Amino acid sequence: MGLPLVLFDVNETLSDMGRMSQHFEEVGAPPQLAALWFASVLRDGFAHTVVGRNTPFGEVAEDALRTVLAGQPLNRDVGDALRHVMTSLQELPVHPDVAEGLRALTGRGFELAALTNGAAATAEALLERAGVRGDVGPVLSVEDAPRWKPAPEAYAYALRTVQREAADVVLVAVHPWDIDGAARAGLRTVWLNRAGVPYPAAMTRADHEVSTIALLPDLLAA
C-alpha cells in the first residue's frame, strides 16, 4: 500500500486560535471570552448540523460573537467590535510547528489536503500567509458538503473529492470530536495533542497521538 493522504483539520489544528484572546482585549472585552466564543460557535454549528442545516461558519461565528460581547464594557460600538474580531479571525497565523511539519510531510512524498468547517477561502489565505499553500492539495470546506463535521456526510464529501478510500486517508486534528467523527466514517486518525491533555473517554480513540506535526512523517511512513 502507498502512503496515505493526510487530511488536516484547519481551525485550531493549523490556525493559532489562541491569538484571538488579544483581539477580544483590543475591543475592551475580557480575553478569556475568546475561548467561550469559539466553543459557542462549535455548539451552535453542531446544533444546526443535527437538524440538517449547513449554515456558513462566518454567520454562526458572528451571531455567537454578538452574544458573548453583549453587556461587555467595550471601547468602541458593537458594530466596530464585531468587525474587528471577525477580521482578526481571517488574519490568524499558523502554529509554529505547521510550516516545517507540512514541508516535512511533502518532502517524504505524502499528499496533503485540508477539510474545514470554515470557509475554504479563509483556509487558503491562512496557508498562503504561512508560505505552505503549495504543499497542500485540495482545501475543502463543508460549505460544499451537506453538513458540518463531525457528520459523516462531511468526510464522505472529502473522500469523493480527493478520490481516495477511507482507509487510505488519515485525518489529523486537535479536536476529539473530529477524530471521533472521522473514525466512525472509516478514516484513519491522528490526534494532535499540543496541550498534553487527556483524551475524552466517551470519544472513539485516535489510531495515534502526537504532540507536534513534525512527528507525523516518521509515524505515517512506518
C-alpha positions as CSV (number, residue, x, y, z in Angstrom):
1,M,0.0,0.0,0.0
2,G,1.2,3.5,-0.8
3,L,1.4,6.4,1.5
4,P,-1.9,7.6,2.9
5,L,-3.3,11.0,2.1
6,V,-3.0,13.3,5.1
7,L,-6.2,15.3,5.6
8,F,-5.8,18.2,8.1
9,D,-8.5,20.0,10.1
10,V,-7.9,23.7,10.0
11,N,-9.4,25.7,12.9
12,E,-7.0,25.3,15.8
13,T,-5.2,22.4,14.2
14,L,-3.4,24.6,11.7
15,S,-4.5,28.1,12.7
16,D,-3.4,29.5,16.1
17,M,-6.8,30.4,17.6
18,G,-5.1,31.3,20.8
19,R,-4.3,34.7,19.3
20,M,-8.0,35.6,19.4
21,S,-7.8,36.4,23.1
22,Q,-5.7,39.5,22.3
23,H,-8.2,40.7,19.7
24,F,-11.0,40.5,22.3
25,E,-8.9,42.5,24.6
26,E,-8.3,45.1,21.9
27,V,-12.0,45.9,21.8
28,G,-12.3,46.1,25.6
29,A,-13.6,42.6,26.2
30,P,-12.1,40.1,28.7
31,P,-9.5,38.0,26.8
32,Q,-11.0,34.8,28.2
33,L,-14.2,35.4,26.3
34,A,-12.4,34.2,23.1
35,A,-12.5,30.6,24.3
36,L,-16.2,30.9,25.3
37,W,-16.9,32.4,21.9
38,F,-15.3,29.7,19.9
39,A,-16.9,27.0,22.0
40,S,-20.2,28.7,21.3
41,V,-19.5,28.7,17.6
42,L,-19.0,25.0,17.6
43,R,-22.0,24.3,19.8
44,D,-24.3,26.3,17.6
45,G,-22.8,24.9,14.4
46,F,-23.3,21.4,15.6
47,A,-26.8,22.2,16.6
48,H,-27.5,23.4,13.1
49,T,-25.9,20.2,11.7
50,V,-28.1,17.9,13.9
51,V,-31.3,19.4,12.4
52,G,-29.9,19.2,8.9
53,R,-28.8,22.8,8.3
54,N,-25.5,23.8,6.8
55,T,-25.1,27.3,8.0
56,P,-21.9,29.1,6.9
57,F,-19.3,29.3,9.6
58,G,-19.0,33.1,9.4
59,E,-22.7,33.5,10.1
60,V,-22.6,31.3,13.1
61,A,-19.4,32.9,14.4
62,E,-20.8,36.5,14.1
63,D,-24.0,35.5,15.9
64,A,-22.1,33.9,18.7
65,L,-19.8,36.9,18.9
66,R,-22.7,39.3,19.2
67,T,-24.0,37.2,22.1
68,V,-20.7,37.0,24.1
69,L,-20.0,40.7,23.7
70,A,-23.4,41.7,24.9
71,G,-23.1,43.7,28.1
72,Q,-19.3,44.0,28.0
73,P,-17.6,47.4,28.6
74,L,-16.3,47.7,25.0
75,N,-14.1,50.6,24.0
76,R,-16.0,51.0,20.7
77,D,-19.5,50.5,19.4
78,V,-20.7,46.9,19.0
79,G,-20.6,47.0,15.2
80,D,-16.9,48.1,15.2
81,A,-16.1,45.5,17.7
82,L,-17.7,42.7,15.7
83,R,-15.9,43.8,12.6
84,H,-12.5,44.0,14.4
85,V,-12.8,40.5,15.8
86,M,-14.2,38.9,12.7
87,T,-11.5,40.5,10.6
88,S,-8.9,39.2,13.0
89,L,-10.3,35.7,12.6
90,Q,-9.4,36.0,8.9
91,E,-5.8,37.0,9.6
92,L,-4.6,34.4,12.1
93,P,-1.2,32.8,11.9
94,V,-0.5,29.1,11.9
95,H,1.0,27.3,14.9
96,P,4.8,27.3,15.0
97,D,5.0,23.6,14.0
98,V,2.8,23.8,10.9
99,A,5.0,25.1,8.1
100,E,8.0,22.9,8.8
101,G,5.8,20.0,9.6
102,L,3.8,20.2,6.3
103,R,7.0,20.6,4.3
104,A,8.5,17.6,6.0
105,L,5.5,15.5,5.0
106,T,5.6,16.6,1.4
107,G,9.3,16.0,1.3
108,R,8.6,12.4,2.3
109,G,6.2,12.0,-0.6
110,F,2.9,12.5,1.3
111,E,-0.1,14.1,-0.4
112,L,-1.9,16.7,1.8
113,A,-5.4,18.1,1.9
114,A,-7.5,20.1,4.3
115,L,-11.1,19.9,5.4
116,T,-12.5,22.8,7.4
117,N,-15.8,23.7,8.9
118,G,-14.9,27.3,7.9
119,A,-14.7,28.9,4.5
120,A,-12.3,27.5,2.0
121,A,-11.0,31.0,1.2
122,T,-10.1,31.6,4.8
123,A,-8.1,28.4,5.0
124,E,-6.4,29.1,1.7
125,A,-5.4,32.5,2.9
126,L,-4.0,31.0,6.1
127,L,-1.8,28.6,4.2
128,E,-0.7,31.4,1.8
129,R,0.4,33.6,4.7
130,A,2.4,30.7,6.1
131,G,4.0,30.1,2.7
132,V,2.8,26.5,2.5
133,R,-0.2,26.7,0.2
134,G,1.8,24.9,-2.4
135,D,2.4,22.0,0.0
136,V,-1.4,21.3,0.4
137,G,-3.5,20.0,-2.4
138,P,-7.3,20.4,-2.2
139,V,-8.6,22.8,0.5
140,L,-12.1,21.7,1.2
141,S,-14.9,23.3,3.1
142,V,-18.1,21.7,4.5
143,E,-19.9,24.6,2.8
144,D,-19.8,22.3,-0.2
145,A,-20.9,19.3,1.8
146,P,-24.3,18.5,3.2
147,R,-23.3,19.2,6.8
148,W,-20.5,20.3,9.2
149,K,-18.0,17.8,10.6
150,P,-18.4,15.6,12.5
151,A,-21.4,14.5,10.4
152,P,-20.5,11.5,8.2
153,E,-21.5,13.4,5.1
154,A,-18.6,15.9,5.6
155,Y,-16.0,13.1,5.5
156,A,-17.8,11.4,2.6
157,Y,-17.6,14.6,0.6
158,A,-13.9,14.9,1.3
159,L,-13.3,11.3,0.2
160,R,-15.2,11.8,-3.0
161,T,-13.2,14.9,-3.8
162,V,-9.8,13.5,-3.2
163,Q,-10.8,10.2,-4.8
164,R,-9.5,8.0,-2.0
165,E,-10.9,5.2,0.0
166,A,-11.5,6.0,3.7
167,A,-8.8,3.5,4.9
168,D,-6.3,5.4,2.6
169,V,-6.8,8.8,4.3
170,V,-5.5,9.9,7.7
171,L,-7.3,12.8,9.5
172,V,-5.1,14.9,11.7
173,A,-7.0,17.1,14.2
174,V,-6.7,18.7,17.6
175,H,-10.4,18.1,18.3
176,P,-11.5,14.8,19.7
177,W,-15.0,15.3,18.2
178,D,-13.3,15.5,14.8
179,I,-11.3,12.4,15.5
180,D,-14.4,10.5,16.6
181,G,-16.4,11.6,13.5
182,A,-13.6,10.6,11.1
183,A,-13.1,7.3,12.8
184,R,-16.8,6.5,12.6
185,A,-16.6,7.3,8.8
186,G,-13.8,4.8,8.4
187,L,-10.8,7.1,8.2
188,R,-7.5,6.6,10.0
189,T,-6.9,9.2,12.6
190,V,-4.1,11.0,14.4
191,W,-4.9,13.2,17.4
192,L,-2.6,16.3,17.5
193,N,-2.4,16.9,21.3
194,R,-0.3,20.0,21.6
195,A,-1.7,20.8,25.1
196,G,-0.9,17.4,26.6
197,V,-4.5,16.9,27.9
198,P,-6.3,13.6,28.4
199,Y,-8.4,12.3,25.6
200,P,-12.2,12.1,26.4
201,A,-13.2,8.6,27.3
202,A,-16.6,8.9,25.5
203,M,-14.9,9.5,22.1
204,T,-13.5,7.0,19.7
205,R,-9.8,6.9,20.3
206,A,-7.4,8.0,17.6
207,D,-5.2,5.5,16.0
208,H,-2.2,7.6,17.0
209,E,-1.4,10.6,19.1
210,V,1.4,13.2,18.5
211,S,2.4,16.4,20.2
212,T,3.6,18.1,17.0
213,I,3.2,17.8,13.3
214,A,6.9,17.2,13.0
215,L,6.3,13.7,14.3
216,L,3.9,12.7,11.5
217,P,6.3,11.8,8.7
218,D,8.0,9.0,10.6
219,L,4.8,7.8,12.2
220,L,2.8,7.6,9.0
221,A,5.6,6.2,6.9
222,A,6.2,3.3,9.3
